[in-house]
Amino acid sequence: MRTLTGIQPSGTLHIGNYFGAMRPAIEAQARGECFYFIADYHSMTTVTDPEERRRHTLGVALDWLACGLDPARSVFWRQSDVPEVTELAWILGTLTPMGLLERAHSYKDKTARGISPNFGLFAYPVLMAADILLYDTRRVPVGRDQKQHLEMTRDIAIKFNQTYGETLVVPEAEIREDLAVIPGLDGQKMSKSYGNTIDLFGDEKVLRKRIMGIVMDSRPPAEPKPDADRNLAVQLLRLFAPPDVARDFEDRLRAGGLGYGDLKKALFEHYWSTFAAARARRAELAANRDHVEAVLRDGAERARKVAREVLGRVRRASGLE
């Protein structure tokens, strides 16, 4: 069964991205056919600096390949290298009700945060539907916050099939109930928007300083802390340290005698060592960008074989051929 995941190059990837999307997607390679694309068209609704987009697109490619995406087992490409997606988006847009787009949570949330509304932001769900439907995708892993977009894709596909006959595969959502919300350095959900992230890859000194700068309460080391399980550093440590090691730090904090500085040092060391192999692999890839570009070009060609077939069906069904 084919699954599809898109990754937007709108900033530096962080550990929230890794645990929330990257690791589950990479693990899925062992269970079926996986299509992964870098959504550079989607990034245009928020990123307007061309060099920034190029830098983040390359960064996403390096990060995913370094973390275990295997182009021999999966199809990995840059969205803009498959132009069929924009033609399908236009065709689907001619059947998409305005009211459906006006109800999109992401559109309302972004405009509420002061992002200037434009056609790209408003029509974002249509391009997302094209991303999914162009590859006969049957399963789309999403968190609950993305469920509405998948439901909109299903509505658009059903509308097309009702209008022009059974042509498009109507995908199913794979709701990832097991995806934990990764806390940021301030305790809120980790997000670039909040500036509270721990980068997946980056400068050691900078990242150490960010982790050591996590704000704790003023209780002295000797004081027992019965709420140790809710301590932010403990929560993050559980992501990286073996369970028994994380429990030991939690127990020591609860009993009293463990300083916050020592706890944060342990957090950094376990975080840094977790990605040691991936960091080395990323450095190798960064030094061989021709290889990375070749991977993306090959992935685009493989993706286009499917895209041309699906778009051909769509064009014939709708009378364009």
Residue pairs with C-beta under 8 A, 6 or more apart in sequence:
1 32
1 33
1 138
1 139
2 32
2 33
2 34
2 35
2 135
2 136
2 137
2 138
2 139
3 28
3 32
3 33
3 34
3 35
3 137
3 138
3 139
3 140
3 141
3 174
4 34
4 35
4 36
4 37
4 131
4 132
4 135
4 137
4 139
4 140
5 21
5 25
5 34
5 35
5 36
5 37
5 140
5 141
6 36
6 37
6 38
6 39
6 42
6 79
6 128
6 131
7 21
7 36
7 37
7 38
7 39
7 60
7 64
8 38
8 39
8 42
8 43
9 38
9 39
9 40
9 43
9 47
9 53
9 56
9 57
9 59
9 60
10 43
10 46
10 47
10 56
10 192
11 56
11 192
12 56
12 59
12 192
12 197
12 199
12 200
12 202
13 22
13 59
13 60
13 63
13 199
13 200
13 201
14 190
14 192
14 197
14 198
14 199
14 200
15 182
15 190
15 197
15 198
15 199
15 200
15 239
15 271
16 182
16 184
16 189
16 190
16 191
16 197
17 200
18 67
18 200
19 179
19 180
19 182
19 239
20 143
20 179
20 180
20 182
22 63
22 64
22 67
23 67
24 141
24 176
24 179
25 34
25 36
25 69
25 141
26 64
26 67
26 68
26 69
28 34
28 141
29 68
29 69
29 70
29 73
29 74
33 74
33 75
34 73
34 74
34 75
35 74
35 75
35 135
35 137
35 303
36 64
36 69
36 74
36 75
36 76
36 77
37 76
37 77
37 78
37 79
37 82
37 131
37 303
38 57
38 60
38 61
38 77
38 78
38 79
38 296
39 79
39 131
40 53
40 57
40 78
40 79
40 80
41 79
41 80
41 85
41 86
41 127
42 79
42 124
42 127
42 128
43 53
43 56
43 57
44 53
44 120
45 118
45 120
45 121
45 124
46 115
47 53
47 56
57 78
58 289
58 292
61 76
61 78
61 292
61 295
61 296
62 282
62 285
62 286
62 292
63 200
63 201
63 282
64 76
65 71
65 76
65 281
65 282
65 285
65 292
65 295
66 201
66 278
66 279
66 281
66 282
66 285
67 200
67 278
68 278
69 76
71 295
71 298
71 299
75 299
75 302
75 303
76 295
76 296
76 299
77 296
77 299
77 300
77 302
77 303
78 296
78 300
79 85
79 131
81 296
81 297
81 300
81 303
82 134
82 300
82 303
82 304
82 307
84 134
84 304
84 307
84 308
84 310
84 311
85 127
85 130
85 131
85 134
85 307
86 127
86 130
87 311
88 130
88 133
88 134
88 310
88 311
88 314
89 123
89 126
89 127
89 129
89 130
91 160
91 314
91 318
91 320
92 126
92 129
92 130
92 133
92 156
92 160
93 123
93 126
95 156
95 159
95 160
95 163
96 125
96 126
96 129
96 156
96 159
100 125
100 152
100 155
100 156
101 107
101 122
101 123
101 125
101 126
104 124
104 125
104 148
104 149
104 152
105 145
105 148
106 124
106 125
106 149
107 117
107 121
107 122
107 124
110 121
111 117
111 121
113 193
115 121
125 149
125 152
125 153
125 156
126 156
128 149
128 152
128 153
129 152
129 153
129 156
129 157
132 140
132 150
132 153
132 171
133 153
133 156
133 157
133 168
133 169
133 171
133 310
134 306
134 307
134 310
134 311
135 303
135 306
135 307
135 310
136 169
136 306
136 310
137 169
137 171
138 169
138 171
138 172
139 171
139 172
139 173
139 174
140 150
140 153
140 171
140 172
140 173
140 174
141 174
141 176
142 149
142 150
142 173
142 174
142 175
142 176
143 175
143 176
143 179
144 175
144 177
147 173
147 175
150 171
150 173
151 173
153 171
154 170
154 171
157 168
157 169
157 170
157 171
158 170
160 167
160 168
160 314
161 167
161 168
161 170
164 314
164 317
164 318
165 317
167 313
167 314
167 317
168 310
168 313
168 314
181 189
182 189
182 190
182 239
183 189
183 190
183 232
183 235
183 236
184 190
184 191
184 194
184 196
184 197
184 198
185 196
185 197
185 198
185 210
185 211
185 213
185 214
185 232
186 194
186 196
186 215
187 232
188 194
188 196
190 196
190 197
190 198
191 197
198 207
198 210
198 211
198 236
198 271
199 207
200 275
201 275
201 278
201 279
201 282
204 272
207 268
207 271
207 272
208 268
208 272
211 264
211 267
211 268
211 271
212 261
212 264
212 265
212 268
214 232
214 233
214 264
216 231
216 232
216 233
216 260
219 225
221 256
221 257
221 258
221 259
221 260
222 256
222 257
223 256
224 254
224 255
224 256
225 231
225 253
225 254
225 256
226 254
228 234
228 250
228 251
228 253
228 254
229 250
229 254
231 250
231 253
231 263
233 260
233 263
233 264
233 267
234 246
234 249
234 250
234 253
234 263
236 267
236 271
237 245
237 246
237 249
237 263
237 266
237 267
237 270
238 246
239 271
240 267
240 270
240 271
240 273
240 274
241 249
241 266
241 270
245 270
249 258
249 263
249 266
252 258
253 263
285 291
285 292
312 321
314 320
315 321
